[in-house]
Amino acid sequence: MSGLKVAIVLATSAGGVGGHVRSVVAGLHSRGAHVAVLGPASTDDLFGFGAAGARFAAVEIADRPHPAGDARAVARIRRLTRDADIVHAHGLRAGGLAALALARAVPTPLRAGVPPLVVTLHNAVIAGGMIGAAYATLERIVARQAAEILAVSPDLEDRMRSLGARAVSRALVPAPPRRRSEDPAAQAKVRADLGAVDRPLVAVVARLAEQKGLPVVLDASAGWARRTPAPLVAIAGDGPLEASLRARIEADGLPVRLLGRRSDVPELLAAADVAVVSSVWEGQPLVVQEVLRAGRPLVATRVGGIPGMVGEAAVLVPPGDAAALEKAVLKVLDEPGFAERLASSALEQALRLPSEEDAIDQLTSVYARATGTSS
């Protein structure tokens, strides 16, 4: 690893992917690699890759297809990776554009003078229409060109194998270490500030985006509102759906508060009676890892990599099923013994989660295989 020149490519990110890349940068740098990060300036502004030990070069890669912009990005990636020993792209958009940049005019991978490509796939393709077709094309390109693909869930692994990818394995995407809040006074303050001293508190930590399935939480909250006292649903996060979610909460008088981006997530989770993850799809969501580490009861959707992460430490419900979500949360709130068993199982499952060192160990092996060097 020492002296290895690694070029990391990523698209626009405001959440888990950017945080994971920053962690990877720091880990690779600590082991002597020379790391360059290629991605949008806005993503670097948010995550500060330079402070983690990388050289940053701006490449504007949007989160949606943009023919002219994508052509410019491909050309710039090609120039910036000429001296790299290996290129590691995070996400399908970044992976597809990096594959095109490295392909040159010859569609043969692993040829002399061209760095091998590793791609970590963090999300499933859930878009339809022309955008879905464009993503399907990128999937085929990545499957054909990548020396190795790391996928965050079994369904993504199966998808890449079905497209003929030569080497596919499970990615390790650990949550950055974050202190566990064990201060009862801090937890009590959170509940008091939210107005949840004498009522149950349901915590949701999610970007306010379509993937997170938050309208289903609002649907379920209408049922919870019929209880006395009604549980308070506290949603921490920001995103494009904020205005529409807020309008519905106000119009229907739902017991839901949108908190915006929070810096006290450990305290919020520790103070909650139950945490909810309602996503349409997830790989290895950082919030699930944080809930497990906090030792809180969890109700989550049975999608992507979540079942493998939680084991017996959560109640799993189908995505988009408000009735099932409503029932599962009420079971946790109404059965203290059940809630205690979930909390205990969460702490046990947290001990099995991969660490950041585990993730860097994995990449060391992957890079060695891709470059044909010893690790």
N, C-alpha and C positions, 0 to 999 in steps of 0.2 A: 504493500500500500504506500510506503514512503516514496515520495517523488512522483507518484502516479498523477497524471493530469486528467482531471475529471471535469467535464462540461455538463452541467445540470440545466435542463430546459423545462420551463413550466409556463403555463398560460395564466391568465388573470385568476387570482385566488384571494378570497377574503376570509378563508376558514381553515379547515383541517389540513388541506394539502400544503398550503404555504407554511403552516407551523411545522408540519412533518419535514418539509424540505429544509427549513432552518435548522432543525435538529440534526438532520443528515449532514448538512454542511459542517456544523460544529464537530460532529463525530469524526467525519473524514479528515477535517483539518487537524484534529488532535492526534490522528495517526500518521500525519506527515504528508497527506495528499495535497496537491495544488488544485483548488476548486474554483471554477468559474460558474456563476449562475447567469443564465440568459433568460430574461422574462420581462414582463411589463414593469415600467418604472413605478406604477402605483402599487404593485405587489412588493417591490423592494421597500417602498416607503412604509408599508405596513409591517413588514417582518424584519427589515434590517439585516440582510444577508452579509453585508460587509462586516458588521460587528461580530458575526459568527465565524469569520475567517475566510470569506469568499471574495473573489473579485467579481463585481457585478457589471454586466453589459445589458443595456436596454434593448429588448426585442419585443415589439408589441404583438402579442398573441391574444386575440380576443377569445371570449368563451363561446362564441358562435362563429360559424363559417363566414368568411369575408374574402372573396376571391382576390381582390387587389391587395388587401392587407396581408393575406396569407402568402401571396407570391413574394411580397417584400420580406416577410418573416423568413421564408425558406432561404432566400438569397443571403440574408444576414446570418442565419444560423450556419449556413455553409461556410461563410467567411470566418466566422468566429470559432469554428470547431476544427479548423485545419490542423492545428497542432495538438489536439486533444488525444489522449490515449484511449479514452472511452467516453461515450455520450450517454447520459442517463436522463431520459425524459419522464416527467410525471404528468399523467393524464393522457387521455386519448388524443385530444387536440394537439398537445405538445409532441406526443409520440408520433403522430402522423406527419406533422410538419418536419420534425427532425428526421424521420425516415426518408421523406422526399429530399431533404437537403443532403443527406448522406448517399442517396442513390446515384447522384450524378446522372450520367446518361446510360449507365449499365445497371439493370435491375438485379444484380447478384450481390447478396450480402457477404460480409466477411472477406472482402477482397483486399489485396495489399494496398496500403496507403490510405485506407479509409477506416476511421475508428469504429469499433463495434458499437451497436446500439442496444441499450437495456431500457425497457419501458415498464414503469409501474402504473397499472391501471387502478384508479381510485374510485371510479364511478361506472355504473351501467348506463347504457344508452336507453333512455326512456322517451326521447322525442320521436315524433312521427313525421310523416310528410317528407318534404324535400330536405329538411334538416336531418331527419332520421336517416334518409338515404345517403347524405353526405357523411354522416358518422359511420355508417356501415362500410362505406368505401375506405375510410381511414382505418377501420378495424382490419380490413383485409390487407392494407398496406403494412400496418404494424405487424400483423401475424407473419407476413412474408419476409420483412426486413429485419426484425429484431433478433439479436443473438439469443436473448432471454427475455421473458416476460414475467413480471411479478404481478400477481392479482390479489386484491384484498378480500375476495370472497370466492366460494366454490363455483358459483354460477359464472363468474367472469373467467375462471380457469377453464371451465368446460367450454365456454364460448370460444376462447382462443385456440384450444385444442381442436375444436370442430373446424376452425378456419385454417388448420395446418401449421400452427406455430410449432417451432422445433423444440423449444424448451420453455415450460411453464411451471411456476411454483407459487406458493402462497407468500405474499408480502407480509412483512412484519411492520406494523404502523403503530408503535406505542404512543400513548399520550405522554406529553412532557411531564416530568415530575412536578407535582403541585402539592403543597402542604395539605394535609387533611385537617379540617377544622374540628377541633375537639374542645372549643371554648363555649360552654353553655351560655355565657353572657352574650357572646357575639351572635349565637344562634337565636337567642331570645330577642336581641335587638332587631335582627332581620324580620322576625315574625311581627314584632311590634310596629316596625316601620311600614310593613305591608298591610297591617290591620288583620293579622291572622293569629292573634293571641288565643282566642277562644273558638277557633274554627280550624278544620284541617287545611293543610297547605299542600297543594299539588304543584311540583316544580317541573318546568319544561325549559331546557336550554337548547336553543336551535336558531339557526338563521331563518329569517322570515321569508322563506322561498318555497316554491311549489313542492320540491322534493321532500320537504319536512312534514307534509300532511297535516298542517295545523288547522285547516278548516274542520277536520274530524275531531280535534280536541274541542273546538267551539261547539260542535254538535253534541259531544258527550257532556260538556259543561252545562248544557241546557237541562240535561237530566239530573246532574249533580245539584243544580240550583234548586230543585224541589225538596232537598233535604234541609233540616234545621239542626244546627247551623249549616249553611251551604259552604262546601269547600271553596277556598280561594285558589284559582289557577294563576300562577305567576309565570309568565313567559319571558325569559331573558334572551335577548338577541335583537338584531336589527336586520333589515332587508327590504326587498321591493314590495312585499305584500303588507307592509305595516299599515298603510292607509286603509286598504280594504278590510283588513282584520279589525282595525280599530272602529271602522264604521259599523261593522256587524255587531261588535261587542256593545257599542252604544245603542244601536237600534233595538237589539234584543234584550238589553239589560243583563248581559251575562256576567257571572262572577269571575271575570278574567281581567288581569292587569298585564299590560305590555310594559316591560321594564326597560327596554332598550339594552344596549351592550353593558354588561356588568363586569366589574373588577373583583367582585366578592362571590364568585361562583361556588367556591368551597363552602362558604358559610350558608349560601342559599340552599345547596344540596343537603348539607348537614341538618338544616332547620326543617326540611320538608318531611312530610309524612310519607310521601311516595313521589317518585320521579317518573315521568312519562316520556317515551320516545315514540313518535307517531309517524315516522318517515315512510314514504312510499318505497324507498330503497336506501340501503346503507351498505358500506363495506365493513370497515372496522371503526365505527364512529368514536371519536375521542370522548364524547360526552358519556357514552356507555361505560367506558373505562373509568371515567371520573366518578360516576355513580357507584360502580362496584367498589372503588377505592374508598368512597365515602361511607360504604356500608349501609346504603339505603335500599328499601324495597323498590323494585323497578317493574314497570309495565311497558313493554316494547312490542313493536311489530315484528312478525316472523318473516323477515326479509334479508336477503344478501348474507352478510357475514355475522349478523347479530346472534342467531342461534348458537353458532359455534363459540362465540365469545362468552355468552352468559351461562351456558350449561343449565343447571337447575336453579340459577340465582335470579330468575325473573319470570314473570307471567307474560307469555307471548300471545299476541292476538293478530288476526289477519289485518293487513293494511286496508285502510278505507272503511273499516267496520266500526262505526261509532257506538253501536249497541254493545259490541264485545269489549270495546275500550271502557265504556261506562261501567259495565258489570265487573270487569277485572279490577278497576280502581276501587270500586265500592267494596269488593271482597277484601282488599288490603286494608281499607279503612275500618271495616266492620269486624275483622277478625285479628285481634292483636297478636295471637299466637302465630298465625300465618305470616303476618308482617315481620315478626321477630325471626322466624325461620328464613324468610327471604333476605333479611338484613345480614344474618349470620352467614348464609350461603354466599352473599355478595362479597364479604370480606375474604372468604376462603377462595372464591374464584379470582379475586384481585391478585392473589399471590401467584396465580398461574399466568398472569398477563406478561407479555414480553417487555423487556426493558429497552432503553435506547441503545445500550451496549449490545444487546442481542441483535438489534436491527443493523448496527454497523458490522457486527460479525457476519451477518448474512450477506451484506453488500460486499464485504471483503472477499468472500467465497465466490459470489456471482461475478464480480469483476475479474477475479483470477481465471475463472472458466472462460469468460468472454474474450479475454486478451491472451489466453494461453500461457499465463505466468503462474508462478507459485504464489499462494496467499501468505 
